[in-house]
Amino acid sequence: WDLVYVERFRTFGQAMSREWHLKRDRKLRKMLAGG
């Protein structure tokens, strides 16, 4: 695995919410991966 993107959050709940959204945003994931 390679780390391609990092965000920091104040709470675990905020981080988990963002992860949920990132996992469902195919367009953003593709952009972050360089494609």
mmCIF file of the N, C-alpha and C atoms, coordinates in Angstrom:
data_MODEL
# 
_entry.id   MODEL 
# 
loop_
_atom_site.group_PDB 
_atom_site.id 
_atom_site.type_symbol 
_atom_site.label_atom_id 
_atom_site.label_alt_id 
_atom_site.label_comp_id 
_atom_site.label_asym_id 
_atom_site.label_entity_id 
_atom_site.label_seq_id 
_atom_site.pdbx_PDB_ins_code 
_atom_site.Cartn_x 
_atom_site.Cartn_y 
_atom_site.Cartn_z 
_atom_site.occupancy 
_atom_site.B_iso_or_equiv 
_atom_site.pdbx_formal_charge 
_atom_site.auth_seq_id 
_atom_site.auth_comp_id 
_atom_site.auth_asym_id 
_atom_site.auth_atom_id 
_atom_site.pdbx_PDB_model_num 
ATOM 1   N N  . TRP A 1 1  ? 0.839   -1.189 0.000   1.00 0.00 ? 1  TRP A N  1 
ATOM 2   C CA . TRP A 1 1  ? 0.000   0.000  0.000   1.00 0.00 ? 1  TRP A CA 1 
ATOM 3   C C  . TRP A 1 1  ? 0.877   1.242  0.000   1.00 0.00 ? 1  TRP A C  1 
ATOM 4   N N  . ASP A 1 2  ? 0.414   2.269  -0.698  1.00 0.00 ? 2  ASP A N  1 
ATOM 5   C CA . ASP A 1 2  ? 1.078   3.565  -0.675  1.00 0.00 ? 2  ASP A CA 1 
ATOM 6   C C  . ASP A 1 2  ? 0.101   4.603  -0.157  1.00 0.00 ? 2  ASP A C  1 
ATOM 7   N N  . LEU A 1 3  ? 0.575   5.459  0.718   1.00 0.00 ? 3  LEU A N  1 
ATOM 8   C CA . LEU A 1 3  ? -0.246  6.541  1.245   1.00 0.00 ? 3  LEU A CA 1 
ATOM 9   C C  . LEU A 1 3  ? -0.305  7.646  0.197   1.00 0.00 ? 3  LEU A C  1 
ATOM 10  N N  . VAL A 1 4  ? -1.509  8.007  -0.240  1.00 0.00 ? 4  VAL A N  1 
ATOM 11  C CA . VAL A 1 4  ? -1.645  9.016  -1.293  1.00 0.00 ? 4  VAL A CA 1 
ATOM 12  C C  . VAL A 1 4  ? -2.349  10.276 -0.823  1.00 0.00 ? 4  VAL A C  1 
ATOM 13  N N  . TYR A 1 5  ? -2.914  10.257 0.391   1.00 0.00 ? 5  TYR A N  1 
ATOM 14  C CA . TYR A 1 5  ? -3.703  11.398 0.841   1.00 0.00 ? 5  TYR A CA 1 
ATOM 15  C C  . TYR A 1 5  ? -3.821  11.379 2.353   1.00 0.00 ? 5  TYR A C  1 
ATOM 16  N N  . VAL A 1 6  ? -3.700  12.538 2.987   1.00 0.00 ? 6  VAL A N  1 
ATOM 17  C CA . VAL A 1 6  ? -3.781  12.621 4.449   1.00 0.00 ? 6  VAL A CA 1 
ATOM 18  C C  . VAL A 1 6  ? -4.661  13.794 4.847   1.00 0.00 ? 6  VAL A C  1 
ATOM 19  N N  . GLU A 1 7  ? -5.515  13.572 5.816   1.00 0.00 ? 7  GLU A N  1 
ATOM 20  C CA . GLU A 1 7  ? -6.308  14.635 6.436   1.00 0.00 ? 7  GLU A CA 1 
ATOM 21  C C  . GLU A 1 7  ? -6.251  14.404 7.938   1.00 0.00 ? 7  GLU A C  1 
ATOM 22  N N  . ARG A 1 8  ? -6.357  15.468 8.714   1.00 0.00 ? 8  ARG A N  1 
ATOM 23  C CA . ARG A 1 8  ? -6.369  15.345 10.174  1.00 0.00 ? 8  ARG A CA 1 
ATOM 24  C C  . ARG A 1 8  ? -7.689  15.893 10.709  1.00 0.00 ? 8  ARG A C  1 
ATOM 25  N N  . PHE A 1 9  ? -8.210  15.219 11.730  1.00 0.00 ? 9  PHE A N  1 
ATOM 26  C CA . PHE A 1 9  ? -9.476  15.609 12.339  1.00 0.00 ? 9  PHE A CA 1 
ATOM 27  C C  . PHE A 1 9  ? -9.326  15.652 13.845  1.00 0.00 ? 9  PHE A C  1 
ATOM 28  N N  . ARG A 1 10 ? -10.158 16.456 14.486  1.00 0.00 ? 10 ARG A N  1 
ATOM 29  C CA . ARG A 1 10 ? -10.098 16.588 15.944  1.00 0.00 ? 10 ARG A CA 1 
ATOM 30  C C  . ARG A 1 10 ? -10.699 15.378 16.649  1.00 0.00 ? 10 ARG A C  1 
ATOM 31  N N  . THR A 1 11 ? -11.689 14.741 16.037  1.00 0.00 ? 11 THR A N  1 
ATOM 32  C CA . THR A 1 11 ? -12.341 13.617 16.702  1.00 0.00 ? 11 THR A CA 1 
ATOM 33  C C  . THR A 1 11 ? -12.342 12.382 15.811  1.00 0.00 ? 11 THR A C  1 
ATOM 34  N N  . PHE A 1 12 ? -12.430 11.245 16.461  1.00 0.00 ? 12 PHE A N  1 
ATOM 35  C CA . PHE A 1 12 ? -12.517 9.976  15.755  1.00 0.00 ? 12 PHE A CA 1 
ATOM 36  C C  . PHE A 1 12 ? -13.775 9.941  14.887  1.00 0.00 ? 12 PHE A C  1 
ATOM 37  N N  . GLY A 1 13 ? -14.874 10.460 15.406  1.00 0.00 ? 13 GLY A N  1 
ATOM 38  C CA . GLY A 1 13 ? -16.133 10.465 14.665  1.00 0.00 ? 13 GLY A CA 1 
ATOM 39  C C  . GLY A 1 13 ? -16.044 11.253 13.374  1.00 0.00 ? 13 GLY A C  1 
ATOM 40  N N  . GLN A 1 14 ? -15.375 12.397 13.419  1.00 0.00 ? 14 GLN A N  1 
ATOM 41  C CA . GLN A 1 14 ? -15.196 13.198 12.208  1.00 0.00 ? 14 GLN A CA 1 
ATOM 42  C C  . GLN A 1 14 ? -14.355 12.436 11.188  1.00 0.00 ? 14 GLN A C  1 
ATOM 43  N N  . ALA A 1 15 ? -13.309 11.784 11.656  1.00 0.00 ? 15 ALA A N  1 
ATOM 44  C CA . ALA A 1 15 ? -12.437 11.022 10.767  1.00 0.00 ? 15 ALA A CA 1 
ATOM 45  C C  . ALA A 1 15 ? -13.188 9.864  10.121  1.00 0.00 ? 15 ALA A C  1 
ATOM 46  N N  . MET A 1 16 ? -13.989 9.160  10.895  1.00 0.00 ? 16 MET A N  1 
ATOM 47  C CA . MET A 1 16 ? -14.738 8.030  10.351  1.00 0.00 ? 16 MET A CA 1 
ATOM 48  C C  . MET A 1 16 ? -15.785 8.499  9.344   1.00 0.00 ? 16 MET A C  1 
ATOM 49  N N  . SER A 1 17 ? -16.405 9.635  9.612   1.00 0.00 ? 17 SER A N  1 
ATOM 50  C CA . SER A 1 17 ? -17.385 10.187 8.684   1.00 0.00 ? 17 SER A CA 1 
ATOM 51  C C  . SER A 1 17 ? -16.716 10.542 7.354   1.00 0.00 ? 17 SER A C  1 
ATOM 52  N N  . ARG A 1 18 ? -15.548 11.165 7.430   1.00 0.00 ? 18 ARG A N  1 
ATOM 53  C CA . ARG A 1 18 ? -14.824 11.540 6.214   1.00 0.00 ? 18 ARG A CA 1 
ATOM 54  C C  . ARG A 1 18 ? -14.388 10.298 5.456   1.00 0.00 ? 18 ARG A C  1 
ATOM 55  N N  . GLU A 1 19 ? -13.924 9.277  6.167   1.00 0.00 ? 19 GLU A N  1 
ATOM 56  C CA . GLU A 1 19 ? -13.524 8.029  5.513   1.00 0.00 ? 19 GLU A CA 1 
ATOM 57  C C  . GLU A 1 19 ? -14.702 7.425  4.765   1.00 0.00 ? 19 GLU A C  1 
ATOM 58  N N  . TRP A 1 20 ? -15.873 7.438  5.370   1.00 0.00 ? 20 TRP A N  1 
ATOM 59  C CA . TRP A 1 20 ? -17.078 6.898  4.738   1.00 0.00 ? 20 TRP A CA 1 
ATOM 60  C C  . TRP A 1 20 ? -17.335 7.621  3.418   1.00 0.00 ? 20 TRP A C  1 
ATOM 61  N N  . HIS A 1 21 ? -17.223 8.948  3.444   1.00 0.00 ? 21 HIS A N  1 
ATOM 62  C CA . HIS A 1 21 ? -17.466 9.724  2.229   1.00 0.00 ? 21 HIS A CA 1 
ATOM 63  C C  . HIS A 1 21 ? -16.380 9.484  1.177   1.00 0.00 ? 21 HIS A C  1 
ATOM 64  N N  . LEU A 1 22 ? -15.127 9.417  1.603   1.00 0.00 ? 22 LEU A N  1 
ATOM 65  C CA . LEU A 1 22 ? -14.043 9.175  0.656   1.00 0.00 ? 22 LEU A CA 1 
ATOM 66  C C  . LEU A 1 22 ? -14.190 7.829  -0.043  1.00 0.00 ? 22 LEU A C  1 
ATOM 67  N N  . LYS A 1 23 ? -14.593 6.820  0.700   1.00 0.00 ? 23 LYS A N  1 
ATOM 68  C CA . LYS A 1 23 ? -14.725 5.488  0.123   1.00 0.00 ? 23 LYS A CA 1 
ATOM 69  C C  . LYS A 1 23 ? -15.833 5.427  -0.915  1.00 0.00 ? 23 LYS A C  1 
ATOM 70  N N  . ARG A 1 24 ? -16.768 6.359  -0.866  1.00 0.00 ? 24 ARG A N  1 
ATOM 71  C CA . ARG A 1 24 ? -17.887 6.357  -1.803  1.00 0.00 ? 24 ARG A CA 1 
ATOM 72  C C  . ARG A 1 24 ? -17.740 7.384  -2.922  1.00 0.00 ? 24 ARG A C  1 
ATOM 73  N N  . ASP A 1 25 ? -16.662 8.186  -2.888  1.00 0.00 ? 25 ASP A N  1 
ATOM 74  C CA . ASP A 1 25 ? -16.445 9.224  -3.892  1.00 0.00 ? 25 ASP A CA 1 
ATOM 75  C C  . ASP A 1 25 ? -15.407 8.737  -4.909  1.00 0.00 ? 25 ASP A C  1 
ATOM 76  N N  . ARG A 1 26 ? -15.869 7.982  -5.905  1.00 0.00 ? 26 ARG A N  1 
ATOM 77  C CA . ARG A 1 26 ? -14.954 7.395  -6.879  1.00 0.00 ? 26 ARG A CA 1 
ATOM 78  C C  . ARG A 1 26 ? -14.192 8.447  -7.670  1.00 0.00 ? 26 ARG A C  1 
ATOM 79  N N  . LYS A 1 27 ? -14.850 9.549  -7.994  1.00 0.00 ? 27 LYS A N  1 
ATOM 80  C CA . LYS A 1 27 ? -14.201 10.602 -8.777  1.00 0.00 ? 27 LYS A CA 1 
ATOM 81  C C  . LYS A 1 27 ? -13.014 11.189 -8.005  1.00 0.00 ? 27 LYS A C  1 
ATOM 82  N N  . LEU A 1 28 ? -13.209 11.472 -6.721  1.00 0.00 ? 28 LEU A N  1 
ATOM 83  C CA . LEU A 1 28 ? -12.132 12.019 -5.896  1.00 0.00 ? 28 LEU A CA 1 
ATOM 84  C C  . LEU A 1 28 ? -11.007 11.002 -5.733  1.00 0.00 ? 28 LEU A C  1 
ATOM 85  N N  . ARG A 1 29 ? -11.351 9.743  -5.485  1.00 0.00 ? 29 ARG A N  1 
ATOM 86  C CA . ARG A 1 29 ? -10.320 8.712  -5.323  1.00 0.00 ? 29 ARG A CA 1 
ATOM 87  C C  . ARG A 1 29 ? -9.486  8.576  -6.585  1.00 0.00 ? 29 ARG A C  1 
ATOM 88  N N  . LYS A 1 30 ? -10.130 8.641  -7.737  1.00 0.00 ? 30 LYS A N  1 
ATOM 89  C CA . LYS A 1 30 ? -9.406  8.534  -9.003  1.00 0.00 ? 30 LYS A CA 1 
ATOM 90  C C  . LYS A 1 30 ? -8.461  9.719  -9.173  1.00 0.00 ? 30 LYS A C  1 
ATOM 91  N N  . MET A 1 31 ? -8.935  10.924 -8.830  1.00 0.00 ? 31 MET A N  1 
ATOM 92  C CA . MET A 1 31 ? -8.112  12.119 -8.938  1.00 0.00 ? 31 MET A CA 1 
ATOM 93  C C  . MET A 1 31 ? -6.902  12.024 -7.997  1.00 0.00 ? 31 MET A C  1 
ATOM 94  N N  . LEU A 1 32 ? -7.129  11.578 -6.758  1.00 0.00 ? 32 LEU A N  1 
ATOM 95  C CA . LEU A 1 32 ? -6.046  11.467 -5.789  1.00 0.00 ? 32 LEU A CA 1 
ATOM 96  C C  . LEU A 1 32 ? -5.009  10.431 -6.213  1.00 0.00 ? 32 LEU A C  1 
ATOM 97  N N  . ALA A 1 33 ? -5.444  9.411  -6.915  1.00 0.00 ? 33 ALA A N  1 
ATOM 98  C CA . ALA A 1 33 ? -4.545  8.354  -7.367  1.00 0.00 ? 33 ALA A CA 1 
ATOM 99  C C  . ALA A 1 33 ? -3.754  8.777  -8.605  1.00 0.00 ? 33 ALA A C  1 
ATOM 100 N N  . GLY A 1 34 ? -4.065  9.951  -9.136  1.00 0.00 ? 34 GLY A N  1 
ATOM 101 C CA . GLY A 1 34 ? -3.318  10.455 -10.284 1.00 0.00 ? 34 GLY A CA 1 
ATOM 102 C C  . GLY A 1 34 ? -3.933  10.112 -11.616 1.00 0.00 ? 34 GLY A C  1 
ATOM 103 N N  . GLY A 1 35 ? -5.189  9.690  -11.591 1.00 0.00 ? 35 GLY A N  1 
ATOM 104 C CA . GLY A 1 35 ? -5.798  9.291  -12.859 1.00 0.00 ? 35 GLY A CA 1 
ATOM 105 C C  . GLY A 1 35 ? -6.871  10.129 -13.215 1.00 0.00 ? 35 GLY A C  1 
# 
